[in-house]
Amino acid sequence: MRGAPAGGERLITITPTTFQGMTIADAARKYLLMIGRAASTREFINTLPAGGVMTDATHLDAAIRNAMARRPDWFVFFRDKGHLGMWELTEWQNGQPIVTTEKPAPPKVLKASDDSTAAPQAA
């Protein structure tokens, strides 16, 4: 498993109060710490409500993805070729760069009039 802590699969018990009163992001973080490995969005969909996370979201999958994506300081989403995407904690990262399909922005070209370091022109 990519970036997951050593120690293998953990056996855990989720009760209706395991995540009671927590936000989606807080509960997802707690769940990842409990299981000690990366998890798919589908796993969160099945686990968080069973643990007491309450939401009125119409699309729970989107609510979970959005809540976790808003916390890049906690979560990293990755997709290995041929597999579903998985979420893991940022502290589990093993130093491998995240591959993205976004193109870098072109470099900004400054005109002589835009250069703030240019000497002022005499009138």
C-alpha positions in Angstrom: 0.0 0.0 0.0 1.3 3.3 -1.1 2.4 5.5 1.9 0.5 3.6 4.5 2.1 3.0 7.9 3.7 -0.3 8.5 1.9 -2.9 10.5 -0.6 -4.3 8.1 -4.4 -4.3 8.2 -6.0 -3.4 11.5 -9.2 -4.8 12.8 -11.5 -2.0 14.0 -15.1 -1.7 15.2 -17.3 1.2 14.1 -20.2 1.9 16.4 -23.1 4.4 15.8 -21.2 6.8 18.0 -17.6 6.4 16.7 -17.9 9.7 14.7 -20.8 11.3 16.4 -20.7 15.1 16.3 -17.8 15.2 14.0 -17.5 16.9 10.6 -16.9 14.7 7.5 -13.2 15.7 7.4 -12.7 15.1 11.1 -14.4 11.7 10.9 -12.5 10.7 7.7 -9.2 11.6 9.4 -10.1 9.6 12.5 -11.1 6.6 10.3 -7.8 6.7 8.3 -5.9 6.8 11.6 -8.0 3.9 12.9 -7.4 1.6 9.9 -3.8 2.7 9.2 -4.1 2.6 5.4 -5.5 4.5 2.5 -9.2 4.2 1.7 -11.5 4.8 -1.2 -14.4 7.3 -1.3 -16.7 4.3 -1.4 -15.3 3.1 1.9 -16.0 6.5 3.5 -19.5 6.4 2.1 -20.2 3.1 3.7 -18.4 3.8 7.0 -18.9 7.4 8.1 -22.7 7.4 8.3 -22.6 4.0 10.1 -20.3 5.7 12.6 -22.7 8.6 13.3 -21.7 11.3 10.8 -24.8 13.3 10.1 -25.3 15.2 6.9 -28.2 16.4 4.8 -26.2 16.2 1.6 -28.1 14.8 -1.4 -24.9 13.3 -2.9 -22.8 11.9 0.0 -20.0 10.9 -2.3 -19.6 14.5 -3.6 -19.9 15.8 0.0 -17.1 13.5 1.2 -14.8 14.3 -1.7 -15.3 18.0 -1.4 -14.8 18.0 2.4 -11.6 16.1 2.1 -10.3 18.1 -0.9 -10.8 21.3 1.1 -8.2 19.9 3.6 -5.0 19.4 1.6 -3.1 19.8 4.9 -4.8 16.5 6.0 -5.6 14.4 2.9 -4.0 13.4 -0.4 -5.9 11.8 -3.2 -4.0 9.5 -5.5 -4.8 7.1 -8.3 -2.5 4.4 -9.4 -2.8 3.3 -13.0 -5.6 0.7 -13.3 -7.0 1.3 -9.8 -9.6 3.4 -8.2 -8.5 6.5 -6.4 -7.6 6.4 -2.8 -7.3 8.9 0.0 -4.5 8.9 2.6 -3.1 11.3 5.2 -0.5 13.8 4.1 1.8 12.6 6.9 1.9 9.2 5.2 3.4 10.6 2.0 6.7 8.9 1.1 8.2 11.8 -0.8 7.0 10.7 -4.2 5.7 13.6 -6.3 2.0 13.8 -7.0 1.4 13.4 -10.7 -1.0 15.9 -12.2 -2.4 16.4 -15.6 -2.6 20.2 -15.3 -0.3 22.1 -17.6 1.9 24.7 -15.8 1.1 28.3 -16.4 3.2 30.0 -19.0 5.9 32.3 -17.6 4.9 36.0 -17.3 6.7 38.3 -19.6 7.3 41.7 -18.2 7.3 44.8 -20.4 9.8 47.6 -19.7 6.9 49.7 -18.4 5.8 46.9 -16.0 9.3 46.6 -14.4 9.1 48.2 -10.9 12.9 48.2 -10.7 13.3 50.4 -13.7 14.6 53.9 -13.0 11.9 56.6 -13.1 11.9 58.7 -16.3 12.7 62.4 -16.1 10.1 64.8 -17.3 
